[in-house]
Amino acid sequence: MQEKGNIIVLGGDGFCGWPTSLRLSNDGYNVTIVDNLSRRKIDVELGCQSLTPIETIEHRLAAWKEVSGKTINFRNLDLANDYFELRELIAELKPQTIVHFGEQRAAPYSMKTPKHKRYTVNNNINGTHNVLCAIVDAGVDVHLVHLGTMGVYGYGTAGMTIPEGYLNVKVDVRGTDQNLEVLYPPHPGSIYHMTKTLDAMLFYYYNKNDGVRITDLHQGVVWGTNTEETLMHPALINRFDYEGDYGTVLNRFLVEAAVGHPLTVYGTGGQTRAFIHLRDSVCCLELAITNPPAAGERVKIFNQVTETHRVRELADLVSRLTGAEVRYYINPRNESAENELLVRNDQFLALGLNPITLNEGLLSEVIDVAAKYRDRCNLEKIITNSRWRSDIPLDREGATAPGVRQLV
């Protein structure tokens, strides 16, 4: 296959970054991963590893070379601090695309303590700004593809369907209605989501002032474990987070079922979330890369989701499949007990995305992975100890029915 050009994947050792790096390499791009391996250090901090065994980055890359014959390069850089090294790398490689996964990605982790709040802001905002500044400073025409989150919208729709980034409004100008198109109003629900909201303003400025071509992907909750590439060798297996800070809700339920722990539903379970399978997430990244904005075009914004579900409905589904008990806990988040969520995803569908939707076959695939590695599960880490406010009590026992022990 003919080499397609250079791509830098920031945070390419992570949950979404790793399978994306492998896919792009498999597609013929010359991939360089830039990562400071901070997620591995957070494993040590939390005292909880990925359910799946993750090899060193060197072993991972050697395994990929063995099975594919392709080389992925690696640079250990801290985006928030190693600005000059990043700028020189961009100037050296002149990448056609930079894919940006290089941010602390967990809302609960961002809310643990003042230290974690400050780390998330410093890491995410400084890192994103350094990337943008380095692109301009290096004088290279790069398409920046950023993995954002649907959480910037706060999981509320005000009765309307959330558009893809931009909202048509009417404003009164000296007694005359005028139509404007503005960024959809953000309503972040955590420090992590707030940093993604601030990212959007950085993108707006650098696009307007310096003409940086940018695609911002507002992604839903990812479920699933592996892609075609991560299944090619045992050392390529992807992360599987299940604990209370990084474990996404559906994967967490499936691990809990595998190890005999009650399914942890917080609040009434009436929270509606947007979801996407890991394989679709990688596919969307490919589509964004191959359909870049033109010179002078505003920031492209895609809603990277395929379906929405209420949390308690997912728990009931997993319970039916596995026989697991469903248990309700005080919600540690400051959010509405129930919400609707309507989301447009027309752009990816128009580009050819054929969505993978929730089905029992794919759930069984994840259940099999959870069962295979169940002995690696630390049961003490399943319940979150992060709280959005200090007056929300920790709940490690749970209740038997929705609303029984809700914080008022």
Secondary structure, 3 states (H helix, E strand, C coil): CCCCCEEEEECCCCCCHHHHHHHHHHCCCEEEEECCCHHHHHHHHHCCCCCCCCCCHHHHHHHHHHHHCCCCEEECCCCCCCHHHHHHHHHHHCCCEEEECCCCCCHHHHCCCHHHHHHHHHHHHHHHHHHHHHHHHHCCCCEEEEEEEHHHHCCCCCCCCECCCEEEEEEEECCEEEEEEEECCCCCCCHHHHHHHHHHHHHHHHHHHHCCEEEEEEECEEECCCCCCCCCCHHHCCCCCCCCCCCCHHHHHHHHHHHCCCEEEECCCECEEEEEEHHHHHHHHHHHHHCCCCCCCCCEEEEECCEEEEHHHHHHHHHHHHCCCEEEECCCCCCCCECCCCECCHHHHHCCCCCCCCCHHHHHHHHHHHHHCHHHCCHHHCCCCCCCCCCCCCCCCCECCCCCCCCC
